[in-house]
Amino acid sequence: MNKTVLQDPDPGADRAAQAEWMRAIAEAQDEDAFARLFAFFAPRLKSYLMREGAADEAAEEIAQEVMTTVWRKARSYKPEAGAVSTWIFRIARNRRIDQLRRGNRPELDPDDPFFHPPAEMAPDRALEGGQRDAIIRRALGELPQDQQETMRLAFYEGLSQSEIAETRQIPLGTVKSRFRLAFDKLRAALDEAGL
């Protein structure tokens, strides 16, 4: 495509002239007609896109893409469906929406741990982990009811110590003491097992 741009676009280009330019582009890939259409619409598209929130550079890029689409798809324009301007601005609106959708999607980081399965645990470490879990479960079961309840609220329901105190209507110091006593018993059980 020869990139000829007229110095002074015809500000009075009416719908009939625009339709004629589109016909010439569709039928004969008329570069002069495209240059006229480009000179008329490109600045208007850029202004429209900037009013829609696109940055200057992005608006320029989208306007160029739209005009390239107009060149390539001129045959798909149907005068009976609406004015040339309606068709062109619809393309611009759709490109802007596409750009916004692309911008709202986060870029995927191939190094994100989410995309890599965890390394398989060595058998001896897995056995040790299983033993540790069994010891902790048994020790938790041997805790007094009030300490078990405090641990359950913290670790299974995600409550903070202050929230536990408020929920159970007990002093914060009591909650902290229950935690300390429970952890001491769990640590003693693990030490006894050599873990």
Stockholm file with secondary structure:
# STOCKHOLM 1.0

chainA/1-195         MNKTVLQDPDPGADRAAQAEWMRAIAEAQDEDAFARLFAFFAPRLKSYLMREGAADEAAEEIAQEVMTTVWRKARSYKPEAGAVSTWIFRIARNRRIDQLRRGNRPELDPDDPFFHPPAEMAPDRALEGGQRDAIIRRALGELPQDQQETMRLAFYEGLSQSEIAETRQIPLGTVKSRFRLAFDKLRAALDEAGL
#=GR chainA/1-195 SS CCCCCCSSCCTTCCHHHHHHHHHHHHHHCCHHHHHHHHHHHHHHHHHHHHHTTCCHHHHHHHHHHHHHHHHHTGGGCCGGGCCHHHHHHHHHHHHHHHHHHHHHSCCCCTTCGGGSCCCCCCHHHHHHHHHHHHHHHHHHHHSCHHHHHHHHHHHTSCCCHHHHHHHHTCCHHHHHHHHHHHHHHHHHHHHHHTC
#=GC SS_cons         CCCCCCSSCCTTCCHHHHHHHHHHHHHHCCHHHHHHHHHHHHHHHHHHHHHTTCCHHHHHHHHHHHHHHHHHTGGGCCGGGCCHHHHHHHHHHHHHHHHHHHHHSCCCCTTCGGGSCCCCCCHHHHHHHHHHHHHHHHHHHHSCHHHHHHHHHHHTSCCCHHHHHHHHTCCHHHHHHHHHHHHHHHHHHHHHHTC
//
